[in-house]
Amino acid sequence: MRKSQITRNTAETKISVDINLDGTGKYENQTGVGFFDHMLDQLARHSLIDLTVHCDGDRHIDDHHTVEDVGIALGQAIAKAMGDKRGIRRYGDCLLAMDDAQVRCALDLSGRPFLVWNIAMPTQKVGSFDTELIREFFQALSTHGSITLHVDQLHGVNSHHIAEAAFKSVARALRDALEIDPRKSNEIPSTKGKL
C-alpha cells in the first residue's frame, strides 16, 4: 500500500498530512486559507491522490508559514509513500488549459529536487491570498519530495485561472509519474538501479 502520514510540528505550524497514492482523489483539506484549500483540493482530485491536510498555522502573521510548511509536509509524504519507487513510471507531463490560462508541467520523480518556475501572476492577490506563495508551495514540494519540477505559463490574464491551471497541471503530471508501469512493475526506473 502506497500510503503515508506525516506530522510536522514547529513553533509556526502544526500539520498532519495523510495520503494514498493509489486513491481516487478524495480530499479533506483544512489549512485556514480558503484559496489554498481550494488548490489542494484540485491537486488531490486531478492526481487521484487521496489527500487529507490539517494545519494550524500562525496566520495572525500571514499565510506564508502555513503554505510553505504544508508543501514541506506533502513533499515528505509523497516521498515516503513512494518507498524505493519500484515500478513507477517516474516521468509525467501535462499541458493544461483553463479558460484564458494555459500551463505546462513536466516532472521527474528523480530524487534530485529542482524547480523551474515560469509563472507570472498579473495580481499580487487572489481574494486575500498572496499569489507569490504559490511558488513557495511548489518550491517546498519539489525540495522535500525530491522532484525535478518545471512549471511554465504559456498564456493567462486571470490570476485565479493561472494558479488553478498550475495546480491542475502538476496534479496530472504527478498522476502519470506515480502510476505503476505494468511492463516494469517490479523494477526501479533508472539505469542506476536506484532513485
PEMO-V49880 format. One record per residue. N is the residue number from 1. PHI is phi in degrees with one decimal (none if undefined). OMEGA is omega in whole degrees, -180 to 180 (NA if undefined). NEAR is the number of other ideal C-beta (glycine too) atoms within 10 Angstrom. Layout:
n->(N;N)
phi->(PHI;PHI)
omega->(OMEGA;OMEGA)
near->(NEAR;NEAR)
//
This chain:
n->(1;2;3;4;5;6;7;8;9;10;11;12;13;14;15;16;17;18;19;20;21;22;23;24;25;26;27;28;29;30;31;32;33;34;35;36;37;38;39;40;41;42;43;44;45;46;47;48;49;50;51;52;53;54;55;56;57;58;59;60;61;62;63;64;65;66;67;68;69;70;71;72;73;74;75;76;77;78;79;80;81;82;83;84;85;86;87;88;89;90;91;92;93;94;95;96;97;98;99;100;101;102;103;104;105;106;107;108;109;110;111;112;113;114;115;116;117;118;119;120;121;122;123;124;125;126;127;128;129;130;131;132;133;134;135;136;137;138;139;140;141;142;143;144;145;146;147;148;149;150;151;152;153;154;155;156;157;158;159;160;161;162;163;164;165;166;167;168;169;170;171;172;173;174;175;176;177;178;179;180;181;182;183;184;185;186;187;188;189;190;191;192;193;194;195)
phi->(none;-94.0;-125.6;-157.8;-134.2;-124.9;-118.1;-131.5;-120.7;-131.4;-68.6;-104.5;-145.9;-124.8;-129.7;-127.7;-129.6;-121.1;-136.0;-133.2;-66.0;-105.6;-89.5;-124.0;90.6;-70.5;-148.4;-150.4;-114.2;-136.6;-110.2;84.9;-115.9;-55.5;-64.8;-64.5;-57.6;-60.0;-69.5;-64.2;-59.9;-64.1;-59.4;-66.1;-58.4;-93.7;-93.8;64.2;-88.2;-70.4;-138.8;-125.2;-126.5;-122.5;-139.9;-114.6;-114.8;-82.0;-72.2;-67.4;-85.5;-172.1;-91.7;-58.6;-63.4;-60.2;-66.8;-64.3;-69.6;-64.0;-60.3;-60.9;-65.4;-67.3;-59.1;-63.1;-65.4;-63.2;-60.2;-65.4;-67.5;-72.0;61.7;-85.3;70.6;-60.5;88.7;-70.7;-72.7;80.8;-105.0;-150.0;-152.8;-158.2;-109.5;-119.9;-105.4;-140.3;53.7;-77.0;-97.1;-137.2;-129.1;-112.7;-126.3;-133.9;-143.7;-137.5;-82.6;-85.8;86.6;-118.4;-69.4;-162.6;-118.5;-112.5;-126.3;-116.0;-122.4;-119.0;-80.8;-68.2;-124.8;-80.7;-139.1;-116.6;62.4;-100.9;-87.6;-75.9;-65.9;-64.8;-73.0;-63.8;-63.5;-59.8;-62.0;-70.6;-63.3;-66.4;-61.3;-62.0;-63.6;-86.5;-94.6;53.3;-113.9;-81.8;-132.4;-115.5;-129.9;-127.8;-91.1;-93.9;-146.4;147.5;-125.4;-110.0;-61.2;-60.9;-64.6;-63.8;-60.9;-66.3;-63.4;-64.2;-62.8;-68.6;-68.2;-63.4;-59.4;-65.6;-66.3;-61.4;-55.1;-66.3;-68.4;-83.8;-62.9;-78.7;-81.6;-63.2;-83.8;-139.8;-69.6;-118.7;-121.0;-79.5;-80.0;-160.8;-70.5;-74.0;83.2;-157.7;-122.0)
omega->(-179;-180;173;175;177;172;-179;180;176;176;-177;-178;171;-170;166;179;173;178;171;-177;-178;-177;-179;180;176;-178;172;-173;-178;180;-174;179;-170;-178;179;175;179;179;177;176;178;179;179;-174;-173;173;-172;172;172;-171;172;178;171;-179;171;-174;-179;-175;174;175;170;-176;-171;-176;179;-176;-179;-177;173;176;177;-176;179;176;178;-180;178;-180;-180;-178;179;-177;-179;176;179;174;-178;176;174;-177;175;176;179;171;-169;176;171;-178;-178;-173;172;-177;179;175;169;-178;-180;177;-165;-169;180;-176;176;178;167;-172;178;179;179;179;-180;-178;179;-178;163;-169;178;-176;177;-176;178;-179;179;176;179;178;-177;174;179;179;180;-177;-173;172;-177;-176;166;-170;176;179;-175;175;176;-180;172;177;-177;-175;178;-179;180;179;-178;176;178;180;-179;180;175;179;-179;177;177;179;-180;-175;-177;-179;175;179;-177;180;-178;-170;-179;-177;173;-176;178;175;177;-176;-179;174;NA)
near->(7;18;14;18;13;21;11;18;11;12;7;14;21;15;23;16;25;17;24;18;23;15;16;10;17;14;17;14;20;12;23;13;24;12;22;24;18;18;25;26;18;21;23;25;17;20;26;20;26;18;23;17;25;16;25;14;23;16;15;5;10;13;20;16;19;24;27;19;24;27;22;22;24;25;24;20;25;25;19;16;20;22;12;9;20;14;20;25;16;21;15;24;15;20;15;21;15;21;14;12;24;18;27;18;24;19;25;20;25;17;16;11;18;14;17;11;16;11;19;10;20;10;11;10;12;22;10;9;21;17;19;12;20;25;16;17;25;22;18;22;25;24;17;20;23;20;26;17;23;18;24;16;18;13;14;23;11;17;21;20;19;26;26;21;30;29;28;23;28;29;23;19;28;26;18;16;23;22;16;15;13;7;8;14;10;8;13;16;18;12;5;7;7;8;18)
//
